[in-house]
């Protein structure tokens, strides 16, 4: 997934600011230049999308940079594209094989039973809680 980002140039005393216009409230910054600003924006987008999914909100479609550039609020800003893994919004069930020591597997199974979940459901739940 690709999102346009607006970058406000920084200097020796001010960080580079980044806004993701299509994701309300999604912003970031970096002290180390434009490359770091873009990388930090990718992380902010990932966190924004994860929070939106957890809250049941829809993920907006990306606008074109040309459309966003015409907005007065972004006059003089630098534009770039931040790309994040599309798997963030993919709920396709995938079978995997993992290798674990038996003692760990026994603990997982016991905790899953106690929680009333399947092994897979319990592992997924725990991963999302982290």
N, C-alpha and C positions, 0 to 999 in steps of 0.2 A: 504494500500500500504506500502510495506517495502523497505527501501533503506539502503544499507550498508554505514556506515560512518567511516571515518578514524579519529582517535583522537590522537592528539599529547599531551603527558602528560605535565601537568603544575607543578608548584612548588610555593613556598612562594612569588616569585617575578614575575612569568610568568603565564598567564592564560592558561587554557586547550583549545587548538585549535581544531576545528572540520571542516572537509571538507567532502562534499558529492560529490564523484567523478563522479557520473552519471548525476549530475545537474550542468553544468558549471557556475562557479561564486557563487555557494551556499556554504556558510561557516558560522561558528558561533564560539563562545568561551564562557567560563565560568570561574569565579574565584573560585567557590565553589566545585570543584571536578568533577569526571567523571559523576556522576548522573545528575548534573546540566548541564554538557556539552551535554549529550544526550537529555535532555529536550529542551535545547536551539536549538539543531539541528532540532528537530521536528518542532519547530516554524519557523526556517529558511526554511525548506523544504516546509511547508505550504505556506509561503509567496512567495517562488520561484514559486511554482505551480500556485498559484493564478495570479501572474504577467504573467507567460507564457500563461495561458489561455486567459487573458485579451488582450495579444498581438497576439493571434492566433498561438502560437508556440506549437509544439507537446511536450508531456511529455515523456522523454526517459524511456525505460525499465530499471529495475534494473539489474546490473551486479552481478555476484557471488563474494563473498568475496575472494574466492580462486584465481580468475582471477586478482582481484585488488591487492591482496597481493604480486603478482609477479612483480608489477611495482616498479622500484627502488625509485621513489619519495616518496613512503610510507614505506620504510624500517624502522622498529622499531616502527611504529605507532600501536596503539591499535585499534582493529576492533569491531564494534557493529552494530546492526540493529536498525534503527529508523523507527517506524511505525506511519503512519499518516492516518487519516480517508479517506477511498476510496470515500466517498461522495464528496470530493473536485473536482473530475473529472466526476461526474455523473450528466448529464443534463436531467435526467428523470423528466418529469413534474409530480408533486404530488399535489393532491388537499388537502388543509388544512382548518381547521376551526379556526378562531381567534375571540376573544371577545374584542370589543373596545367600548368606549363611543360614542354615536351618534355624538356628536360635533366633535370628532376626525375623525370619518368616513366621515363626511360631508367635513371636510378640505381636507382629502385625495382625495375624489372624485373630489372636485373642482380643486385641483392642478393637478390631473391626466388628467382631461378634458383640462385644460389649456396647459398641456404638450403634448396633443394628444395621451395619452396612456390609456390603460385599468387600472382598479384599481390594479390588480395583477401585471401588467407590471410596473406600477409606484412604487409599494412597492418594487419589486425586484430591480428596477433601483436605488432607494434610498438606499437600503441595500448595493448594490455593490459600491455606491459612498462613503460610510462611510469607 
